[in-house]
């Protein structure tokens, strides 16, 4: 049976993300570095993308976002597939787009070894890290991350349509993204 509250929530999260991304142009929906650069310009605030240090343990987060007054740091695990890395980064970006704020002392402690020299952990304005989907903000961020994947594909596709004919876009898709085409 179709779950209406779930569908309404997903539609609401998608609209919020679309509003935040209005005006962004990307060429590759999987290029998280490009997406972070574009989003940083749009927000007027730098986003730094980094690999997460090995913190060990089954409950260690696979991604987290730390916000400082000078910018946001998005961390993702290093040893994972590109598809999983993109989903982790989208999840953390969803926290930023949805305006989530949190203070997770265990997240800050996990990153003490990689914070830039001279950075006081007390300067962290917000810290969010996911080890489960127990909280509403984590659940919303994961749902929004899936929506972001669709939105980024739409943005990349619409950019190609504006500059090239449909035949050229399809040929470019076939030649530039052979791994993606094999999954279809």
Backbone as a ProteinNet text record, in pm:
[ID]
protein_1_A
[PRIMARY]
XXXXXXXXXXXXXXXXXXXXXXXXXXXXXXXXXXXXXXXXXXXXXXXXXXXXXXXXXXXXXXXXXXXXXXXXXXXXXXXXXXXXXXXXXXXXXXXXXXXXXXXXXXXXXXXXXXXXXXXXXXXXXXXXXXXXXXXXXXXXXXXXXXXXXXXXXXXXXXXXXXXXXXXXXXXXXXXXXXXXXXXX
[TERTIARY]
84.3	0	87.8	47.6	120.5	115.3	229	239.5	233.7	116.9	96.9	182.6	190.7	275.3	421.3	469.1	606.5	624.9	530.2	537.2	528.6	442.9	432.3	562.8	623	749.3	859.2	865.2	966.2	946.4	822.2	792.4	831.3	803.6	839.7	992	1065.1	1211	1267.3	1210.7	1256.6	1236.6	1118.9	1092.6	1193.2	1220.5	1317.8	1455.1	1497.6	1627.6	1629.8	1522.8	1515.8	1524.2	1458.3	1465.1	1607.6	1676.3	1814.2	1910.8	1878.1	1968	1932.9	1827.7	1785.8	1903.1	1931	2038.6	2170.9	2182	2306.2	2309.7	2426.3	2445.8	2558.9	2532.8	2637.3	2638.9	2754.1	2765	2761.9	2802.2	2807.5	2742.2	2631.6	2559.1	2634.3	2742.8	2819.7	2949	2979.2	3102.7	3080.9	3099.2	3067.3	3153.7	3276.2	3361.4	3299.5	3253.6	3188.9	3062.1	2983.9	2859.2	2888.5	2990.6	3027.4	3073.6	3152.6	3197.2	3078.2	2985.1	2868.5	2780.2	2760.7	2677.7	2743.2	2874.9	2946.9	2928.6	2937.5	2917.2	2774.8	2679.9	2538.1	2512	2568.7	2545.8	2634.4	2738.8	2831.1	2914.9	2943.6	3013.2	3090.6	3220.4	3298.4	3254.6	3267.4	3245.7	3374.3	3432.5	3556	3523.5	3563	3535.5	3661.8	3648.9	3764.1	3730.4	3835.2	3817.6	3813.2	3732	3716.2	3833.4	3892.9	4001.3	3945.9	4029.4	3988.2	3965.9	3841.7	3812	3787.1	3770.8	3753.3	3618.7	3585.8	3462.1	3343.4	3251.9	3132.1	3039	3045.2	2955.2	3015.4	3131.8	3195	3111.9	3092.5	3013.7	3085.7	3009	3069.3	3073.4	3009.2	3011.7	2973.5	3018.6	2981.2	3005.9	2941.2	2959.7	2986.5	3090.7	3123.4	3110.6	3041.8	3026.2	3102.1	3180.8	3254	3202	3241.1	3197.3	3255	3366.9	3432.5	3398.3	3320.5	3285.2	3240.3	3202.4	3153.9	3251.1	3275	3363.1	3278.6	3276.4	3204.1	3307.8	3287.7	3378.1	3305.3	3378.7	3325.4	3432.1	3390.1	3487	3566	3689.9	3777.7	3757.9	3744.2	3740.5	3597.3	3547	3412.3	3402	3293.7	3274.2	3239.8	3255	3219.6	3071.2	2988.5	2844.1	2811.3	2872.1	2846.4	2902.1	3021.2	3081.4	2987.6	2931.6	2840.7	2717.4	2663.3	2545.2	2579.4	2696.8	2739.2	2749.5	2814.7	2831.3	2695	2608	2473.3	2399.7	2416.3	2352.6	2401.5	2531.5	2586.8	2546.1	2543.5	2495.6	2348.3	2271.3	2129.6	2114.8	2201.2	2196.9	2211.8	2305.9	2328	2208.8	2156.6	2044.1	1916.8	1898.8	1778.4	1792.9	1910.8	1932.2	1944.7	1983.9	2001	2121.9	2108.4	2220.2	2221.6	2338.1	2348.7	2484.7	2493.6	2622.3	2638.7	2724.2	2748	2891.6	2909.3	3042.3	3127.2	3067.2	3145.5	3195.8	3119	3162.3	3283.3	3277.2	3388.8	3512.7	3497.3	3611.3	3674.4	3591.6	3643.2	3728.6	3705.9	3777.8	3891.3	3914.6	4017.9	4152.3	4180.9	4309.1	4322.5	4213.1	4222.1	4181.1	4139.5	4107.1	4234.6	4224.9	4343.6	4411.6	4544.6	4620.2	4563.8	4553.9	4506.7	4356.3	4282.1	4136.4	4089.6	4018.4	3964.4	3835.2	3826.4	3701	3579.6	3599.8	3488.7	3437.2	3516.5	3475.2	3376.8	3355.6	3260.6	3120	3053.4	2917.9	2815.2	2840.2	2745.8	2823.6	2784.5	2847.7	2739.1	2736.3	2639	2711.7	2687.6	2746.6	2647.8	2639.6	2538.4	2600.3	2545	2576.5	2449.3	2333.7	2205.7	2102.4	1980.3	1873.6	1770.2	1816.6	1724.1	1659.4	1727.9	1671.3	1599.3	1505.2	1429.6	1520	1616.9	1704.4	1791.9	1835.3	1914.6	1829	1708.9	1616.4	1585.1	1555.3	1525.4	1645	1764.9	1884.6	1907	1881.4	1900.3	1794.4	1672.4	1567.8	1600.1	1644.1	1679.7	1801.4	1894.6	2012.4	1970.4	1872.7	1822.1	1755.6	1680.2	1619.7	1728.4	1836.8	1945.6	2007.3	2020.7	2073.5	1988.7	1857.4	1765.6	1774.8	1778.8	1786.3	1915.5	2028.2	2155.9	2154.6	2091.7	2080.4	1995.5	1886.3	1801.1	1877.2	1952.7	2029.4	2134.3	2204.1	2306.8	2243.1	2130.8	2062	2007.5	1948.4	1892.1	2002.1	2118.5	2231.3	2278.4	2277.9	2318.9	2217.1	2089.9	1986.5	1992.3	2031.9	2035.5	2146.5	2257.6	2372.1	2389.9	2322.6	2345.1	2214.4	2217.3	2098.6	2080.9	1961.4	1933.5	2024.7	2052.1	2138	2279.8	2331.4	2466.3	2471.4	2369.5	2364.5	2363.6	2283.6	2278.5	2412.3	2478.4	2608.5	2710.8	2707.5	2798.4	2775.6	2649.6	2618.3	2675.6	2661.6	2708.7	2860.3	2930.1	3075.8	3141.4	3081.4	3143.2	3116.3	3004.7	2964.9	2942.7	3043.6	3019.2	2982.3	3036.6	3001.7	2855.6	2807.9	2667.9	2575.8	2614.3	2530.7	2525.1	2630	2628.4	2531.9	2509	2418.3	2273.3	2245.2	2106.5	2043
-119.1	0	124.1	226.7	352.1	427	464.6	533.2	684.2	743.5	886.2	979.3	959.4	1050.8	1046.2	928.3	912.9	986.3	970.1	1035.9	1187.8	1234.5	1380.2	1435.1	1362.5	1405.4	1411.4	1309.2	1306.3	1423.4	1450.7	1562.3	1695.4	1708.9	1831.9	1849.3	1743.5	1750.4	1781.8	1722.2	1749	1896.1	1951.3	2094.1	2183.8	2153.2	2231.9	2228.3	2109.5	2096.8	2169.6	2156.2	2225.1	2376.2	2428.7	2572.5	2615.2	2536.6	2568.5	2557.5	2474.5	2450.6	2533.6	2613	2693.8	2779.2	2769.7	2848.6	2775	2658.6	2582.2	2506.7	2508.3	2433.4	2334.9	2208.5	2106.9	2026.4	1969.3	1889.4	1740.3	1700.2	1557.7	1536.6	1463.4	1447.2	1366.7	1299.3	1219.2	1287.2	1403.1	1474.8	1557.4	1494.9	1560.9	1683.9	1684.6	1802.9	1923.2	1901.9	2008.9	2055.6	1961.8	1995.6	2077.8	2038.8	2114.8	2256.2	2268.9	2403.3	2490.8	2435.9	2511.9	2551	2457.1	2484.9	2589.1	2583.8	2682.5	2822.7	2834.4	2964.2	3012.5	2924.8	2960.3	3006.7	2935.7	2967.4	3081.9	3116.7	3221	3177.6	3048.8	2990.5	2868.9	2861	2748.1	2613.6	2511.9	2373.9	2298.9	2237.9	2163.1	2014.2	1941.1	1798	1722.2	1631.7	1558.5	1412.5	1329.1	1190.6	1183.7	1095.8	1075.4	993.1	1034.4	953.1	821.6	720	591.5	608.3	591.6	602.7	465.8	365.7	228.1	204.3	79.6	42.8	36.3	-52.1	-72.1	47.6	125.5	239.7	370.4	363.4	484.3	537.3	668	724.5	708.6	697.4	690.2	828	925.1	1061.6	1155.8	1278.8	1380.9	1518.3	1615.5	1754.2	1835.8	1917.2	2009.9	2150.9	2235.6	2374.5	2465	2553.2	2655.6	2790.1	2897	3028.1	3060.8	2998.9	3028.3	2930	2825.1	2730	2596.3	2508.2	2375.7	2270.5	2168	2057.2	1930.9	1872.1	1748.1	1636.3	1534.5	1420.6	1295.3	1208.8	1080.7	974	848.1	740.1	727.7	684.9	673.2	541.6	435.1	301.4	261.6	314.8	280.2	303.7	260.2	280.2	426.2	466.7	603.4	629.7	531.3	547.4	570.1	492.6	508.7	641.7	678.1	807.5	921.4	916	1021.4	1027.8	913	911.6	970	936.3	990.7	1142.3	1191.4	1336.6	1403.5	1344.2	1401.7	1406.4	1302.9	1299.6	1417.9	1439	1549.2	1684.6	1697.1	1821.5	1844.5	1736.7	1749.6	1813	1776.1	1841.2	1992.5	2034.2	2177.9	2243.4	2179.7	2236.9	2244.6	2148	2144.1	2226.8	2285.6	2371.3	2295	2167.8	2091	2142.3	2145.9	2183.7	2085.7	2054.4	1961.8	1971.9	1920.1	1914.8	1773.4	1702.6	1563.8	1552.3	1544.9	1544.8	1429.7	1313	1199.8	1226	1300.4	1335.7	1427.2	1528.5	1622.1	1547.4	1461.1	1385.3	1298.3	1239.6	1154.2	1232	1362	1443.9	1526.6	1517.7	1601.1	1583.8	1463.8	1437.8	1498.9	1537.7	1591.8	1738.3	1796.6	1938.7	2017.3	2123	2203	2252.6	2264.7	2313.2	2445.4	2456.2	2578.4	2591.7	2493.8	2501.5	2443.4	2523.9	2483.4	2406.2	2282.3	2207.5	2284.4	2374.9	2455.8	2551.4	2572.7	2662.3	2595.5	2466	2394.7	2442.6	2500.7	2551.7	2440.5	2342.9	2233.8	2110.2	1996.8	1869.6	1764.6	1704	1598.1	1479.4	1363.3	1240.9	1129	1045.8	941.2	806.4	740.7	599.9	517	583.2	514.6	618.4	572.5	662.6	678.5	678.6	686.8	823.7	928.1	1062.1	1106	1195	1246.1	1320.2	1395.8	1471.3	1377.9	1266	1170	1100.7	1065.6	1003.4	1101.2	1226.2	1327.9	1352.3	1356.7	1380.2	1266.5	1143.7	1030.7	1033	1064.2	1074	1188.3	1301.6	1415.7	1383	1303.1	1264.2	1187.1	1100.4	1027.7	1123.7	1219.3	1321.9	1403.7	1435.1	1512.6	1438.5	1306.6	1230.1	1251.5	1248.8	1271.8	1416.2	1510	1651.5	1680.2	1625.5	1648	1588.7	1472.3	1413.8	1504.8	1556.9	1647.7	1775.3	1831	1952.7	1928.7	1816.9	1786	1762.2	1693.3	1663.2	1791.1	1878.1	2001.6	2092	2091.2	2170.8	2123.4	1991.7	1936.3	1970.7	1970	1998	2141.1	2234.1	2374.3	2400.7	2330	2361.5	2270.8	2157.3	2063	1997.8	1942.5	1871.1	1742.4	1686.3	1562.2	1449.4	1441.2	1334.3	1348.3	1471.1	1493.4	1461.4	1498.6	1467.9	1317.5	1244.3	1098.4	1035.1	1082.6	1030.6	1060.7	1182.4	1220.2	1132.2	1109.1	1021.8	882.5	831.1	695.6	686.5	791.2	787.3	831	925.6	980.9	896.9	829.9	756.7	607.4	535.6	395.2	310.2	337.2	256.2	274.7	399.5	426.5	355.4	356.8	294.5	143.3	80.1	-64.3	-101.8	-12.9	-41.4	-37.3	28.5	46.1	-84.9
0	0	0	-68.7	-80.1	53.1	104.1	231.8	209.1	225.7	196.4	282.6	413.5	492	446.3	413.7	365.7	233.1	141.7	11.2	25.5	116	139.5	194.4	287.7	348.4	242.1	158.3	52.1	-44.5	-81.7	-172.4	-108.3	21	92.4	95.4	126.5	130.2	-8.1	-109.6	-246.2	-281.8	-247.9	-276.5	-203.2	-77.2	-0.8	-66.7	-109.3	-174.9	-308.4	-386.6	-516.1	-498.6	-395.6	-368.8	-337.5	-255.4	-217	-335.2	-432.9	-546.2	-669.3	-661.1	-776	-824.3	-954.5	-1014.7	-1025.5	-964.9	-973.3	-1105.2	-1168.9	-1292.3	-1270.9	-1301.3	-1291.2	-1419.9	-1450.9	-1573.2	-1544.6	-1424.9	-1391.7	-1255.4	-1249.1	-1122.9	-1017.7	-1058.7	-964	-920.7	-975.3	-942.9	-815.8	-701.3	-575.2	-550.4	-602.1	-585	-655.4	-779.7	-855.8	-784.9	-735.9	-667.5	-543.3	-466.7	-346.2	-382.3	-491.2	-533.8	-571.3	-650.4	-693.6	-574.8	-484.3	-367.5	-277.4	-265.5	-184.6	-242.2	-374.1	-439.2	-413.8	-432.3	-412.7	-269.9	-172.5	-31.5	18.1	-59	-15.9	103.4	108.3	223.6	174.5	203	152.1	210.3	126.4	168.7	137.5	238.2	223.4	229.8	126.9	117.5	156.9	254.5	307.2	331.9	328.4	368.9	519.8	569.7	712.8	764	874.1	929.8	983.9	984.9	1041.4	1190.6	1232.9	1375.2	1435.7	1349.4	1394.8	1458.7	1468.6	1535.5	1443.4	1477.5	1396.1	1402.1	1508.6	1522.4	1472.7	1408.8	1356.9	1240.3	1233.4	1123.2	989.6	881.4	748	683.6	746.5	698.4	810.1	797.7	895	837.1	897.5	857.2	983.1	975.1	1083.5	1027.9	1099.7	1057.7	1152.3	1093	1165.4	1116.9	1182.5	1135.6	997.8	959.2	831.7	718.9	746.2	641	696.5	605.2	640.7	589.3	670.1	634.9	624.1	504.5	480.9	475.4	558.2	563.5	515.8	446.5	398.9	418.2	433.2	446.4	316.9	330.8	214.5	140.7	214	153.9	120.8	10.3	-33.4	-183.3	-241.9	-385.6	-414.1	-538.9	-577.8	-556.5	-583.8	-565.8	-418.2	-329.4	-186.5	-137.5	-184.9	-147.9	-186	-308	-353.4	-263.9	-223.8	-136.4	0.9	52.8	183.3	174.8	69.9	54.4	36.4	-44.1	-59.9	73.9	155.1	287.9	372.4	373.4	453.5	396.5	263.9	202.5	233.9	243	278.5	416	511	642.4	626.6	541.8	521.5	454.7	350.7	276	359.2	448.1	531.3	658.5	678.5	795	925.2	917.7	1040.9	1117.4	1245.5	1332.1	1446.8	1490.9	1602.4	1664.6	1781.9	1849.1	1899.7	1832.9	1866.1	1914.7	2045.5	2104.4	2051.9	2028.4	1978.6	1836.6	1756.7	1621.8	1629.5	1714.3	1728.8	1778.2	1875.8	1928.3	1820.2	1733.7	1626.9	1528.4	1518.6	1421.4	1479.8	1609.4	1669.8	1601.3	1554.3	1489.3	1351.6	1288.9	1153.7	1143.3	1252.2	1246.8	1216.6	1138.8	1107.3	1235.2	1227.9	1343.5	1393.3	1522.7	1583.3	1590.9	1540.9	1546.1	1678.4	1750.4	1879.3	1856	1908.1	1891.1	1942	2033.8	2083.3	1975.5	1869	1760.4	1666.3	1683.5	1598.2	1632.7	1535.6	1557.5	1551.2	1463.4	1445.4	1404.8	1459.4	1423.9	1409.2	1292.6	1266.5	1206.2	1260	1207.4	1221.9	1118	1117.5	1146.3	1245.5	1268.7	1258.5	1261.9	1245.9	1199.7	1176.1	1132.8	1243.3	1367.5	1480.6	1494.2	1451.8	1469.2	1341.2	1358.7	1244.1	1146.7	1199.2	1108.7	1025.1	1080.6	1003.5	898.2	934.4	839.5	726	761.9	660.6	569.4	627.6	546.5	447.9	490	398.2	287.7	322.6	221.3	125	179	94.7	7.9	59.1	-19.3	-144.6	-129.7	-246.5	-344.7	-292.7	-378.3	-448.5	-376	-435.4	-553.2	-541	-653.5	-778.1	-762.1	-874.7	-924.1	-831.4	-868.4	-944.2	-896.8	-964.3	-1105.2	-1122.5	-1257.4	-1346.1	-1290.1	-1367.3	-1405.6	-1311.1	-1338.6	-1447.1	-1437.1	-1536.7	-1673.2	-1674.7	-1800.7	-1864.9	-1785.1	-1841.3	-1894	-1831.5	-1881.6	-2016.8	-2038.1	-2167.3	-2275	-2239.9	-2340.2	-2389.2	-2300.8	-2341.6	-2442.2	-2430.6	-2514.8	-2635.6	-2642.5	-2751.1	-2792.5	-2910.1	-2957.5	-2878.1	-2882.8	-2811.7	-2856.2	-2986.9	-3038.8	-2984.6	-2979.8	-2928	-2778.8	-2704.3	-2561.2	-2536.8	-2615.7	-2598.1	-2632.9	-2737.6	-2775.7	-2666.7	-2614.7	-2506.6	-2384.6	-2348.5	-2234.6	-2255.6	-2377	-2405.7	-2398.1	-2439.2	-2442.5	-2311.2	-2242.5	-2122.9	-1999.8	-1991.6	-1871.1	-1898.3	-1945.1	-1979.4	-1858.8	-1741	-1623.1	-1586.2	-1591.2	-1558.1	-1657.9	-1785.5	-1887	-1870.1	-1819.8	-1796.3	-1686.5	-1591.2	-1479.7	-1522.6	-1632.4	-1676.7	-1714.1
[MASK]
++++++++++++++++++++++++++++++++++++++++++++++++++++++++++++++++++++++++++++++++++++++++++++++++++++++++++++++++++++++++++++++++++++++++++++++++++++++++++++++++++++++++++++++++++++++++

